[in-house]
Amino acid sequence: MIRRFLVLIKLCAIVIVGLSTGQRALHAETVKPAPLDENEYLHGTFELARHLDGFEKPLLSRGEFVISPQNGLIWKTTFPFPGITVLEGDGIFTITPNGDRNALASGSETRQFVSMISSVLSGNWDTLQSQFNIAENITQSNTWEAILTPNTNSAVATQVNRIAASGDIFVRTVTIEKPSSDRDVITFDDQVVGMLPLPPEFAKLFTDGIPE
């Protein structure tokens, strides 16, 4: 279960970071919004609907997220159960209500993933394209959709069949289809781009954040 959750968070981070932007125009040549700058961060809310085979209704969770090129990703669930997961250069951690940090993953694989995020943030899509075939389309004025299909030799090919993302100046919806016929639909809202430094309530969640 933890591995599946981490795969989901990683995939969301790849798509959000790779396609998210502030109040800027779409790239005419690539049909992608401009990536975040190093001195920016993105804050918003999410709703995750997990459609599982055999269940009539999806399992819902809601919360907020923060992405910072200089720091990493915060994925904070507020419903149905509170929880915080942080992805950064030192590893992947959960943070308990009393502030304790529990490591879920670390080492070279985690550092490679963080490096991949940095590459995407800097506008280098080579890393992402090495794992996915990407088909893009403008659906109407200032809106777009992208279909990401894992390459057969990709590390995520056994976990994901297809990712569909759509939005405008922000990523609005991401659907992750899995080999088991299960699918996750993530809807993003209330997205705002801010300038660093991060607000203290977010900065303190990172290893080198503001101390209590």
Residue pairs with C-beta under 8 A, 6 or more apart in sequence:
2 104
4 159
5 85
6 92
6 104
6 105
7 156
7 159
7 160
8 48
8 176
8 184
9 73
9 75
9 85
9 87
10 87
10 113
11 156
11 160
11 163
11 174
11 176
12 65
12 75
12 174
12 186
13 67
13 73
13 87
13 117
14 116
14 117
14 120
14 128
15 148
15 163
15 165
15 171
15 174
16 42
16 65
16 67
16 171
16 174
16 188
17 35
17 36
17 67
17 69
17 73
17 117
17 120
17 121
18 32
18 35
18 120
18 125
18 128
19 32
19 33
19 146
19 165
19 167
19 171
20 33
20 35
20 36
20 42
20 67
20 170
20 171
20 191
21 33
21 34
21 35
21 36
21 169
21 170
21 193
22 34
22 36
22 40
22 42
22 169
22 193
23 169
23 193
24 33
24 34
24 169
25 34
25 169
26 32
26 33
26 138
26 142
26 144
26 169
27 33
27 34
30 136
31 136
31 137
31 138
31 144
31 146
32 136
32 144
32 146
33 167
33 169
33 170
34 123
35 120
35 121
35 122
35 123
36 42
36 67
36 69
36 121
36 193
37 69
38 69
38 70
38 121
38 122
39 70
39 195
39 196
40 68
40 69
40 193
40 194
40 195
40 196
41 66
41 67
41 68
41 69
41 71
41 193
41 194
41 195
41 196
41 198
41 202
42 65
42 66
42 67
42 68
42 191
42 192
42 193
42 194
43 64
43 65
43 66
43 191
43 192
43 194
43 202
44 64
44 65
44 170
44 188
44 189
44 190
44 191
44 192
45 62
45 63
45 64
45 65
45 188
45 189
45 190
46 62
46 63
46 64
46 65
46 186
46 187
46 188
46 189
47 60
47 61
47 62
47 186
47 187
47 189
48 60
48 61
48 62
48 184
48 185
48 186
49 58
49 59
49 60
49 184
49 185
49 186
49 187
50 58
50 59
50 60
50 61
50 182
50 184
51 58
51 182
51 183
51 184
51 185
52 58
52 59
52 182
53 180
53 181
53 182
58 185
60 79
60 80
61 77
61 79
61 80
62 77
62 78
62 79
63 75
63 76
63 77
63 78
63 79
64 76
64 78
65 73
65 74
65 75
65 76
65 188
66 73
66 74
66 76
66 198
66 202
67 73
67 74
68 196
68 198
68 202
69 117
69 118
69 121
69 122
70 196
71 88
71 198
71 203
71 206
71 209
72 86
72 87
72 88
72 89
72 114
72 117
72 206
73 86
73 87
73 88
73 117
74 84
74 85
74 86
74 202
74 205
74 206
75 84
75 85
75 86
75 87
76 83
76 84
76 85
77 83
77 84
82 97
83 94
84 94
84 95
84 205
85 92
85 93
85 94
85 95
85 104
86 92
86 93
86 94
86 95
86 101
86 205
86 206
87 110
87 113
87 114
88 114
88 206
88 207
89 111
89 114
90 106
90 207
91 103
91 104
91 105
91 106
91 107
91 110
92 103
92 104
92 105
92 106
92 110
93 101
93 102
93 103
93 104
93 207
94 101
94 102
94 104
95 101
95 102
95 205
96 102
99 212
101 207
115 127
116 127
116 128
119 126
119 127
119 128
120 127
120 128
128 134
130 151
130 154
131 150
131 151
131 154
131 155
131 156
132 148
132 149
132 150
132 151
132 154
132 163
133 148
133 149
133 150
133 151
134 146
134 147
134 148
135 146
135 147
135 149
136 144
136 145
136 146
136 147
137 144
137 145
137 146
138 144
139 145
139 166
142 168
142 169
143 166
143 167
143 168
144 166
144 167
144 168
145 164
145 165
145 166
146 164
146 165
146 166
147 162
147 163
147 164
148 162
148 163
148 164
148 165
149 161
149 162
149 163
150 156
150 157
150 160
150 161
151 157
158 179
159 178
159 179
160 176
160 177
160 178
160 179
161 177
161 178
161 179
162 176
162 177
163 174
163 175
163 176
163 177
164 173
164 174
164 175
164 177
165 171
165 173
165 174
165 175
166 172
166 173
167 173
167 188
170 188
170 191
171 188
172 187
172 188
172 189
173 185
173 186
173 187
173 188
174 185
174 186
174 188
175 183
175 184
175 185
175 186
176 183
176 184
176 185
176 186
177 183
178 184
197 203
198 209
200 210
202 209
203 209
203 210
204 210
204 211
204 212
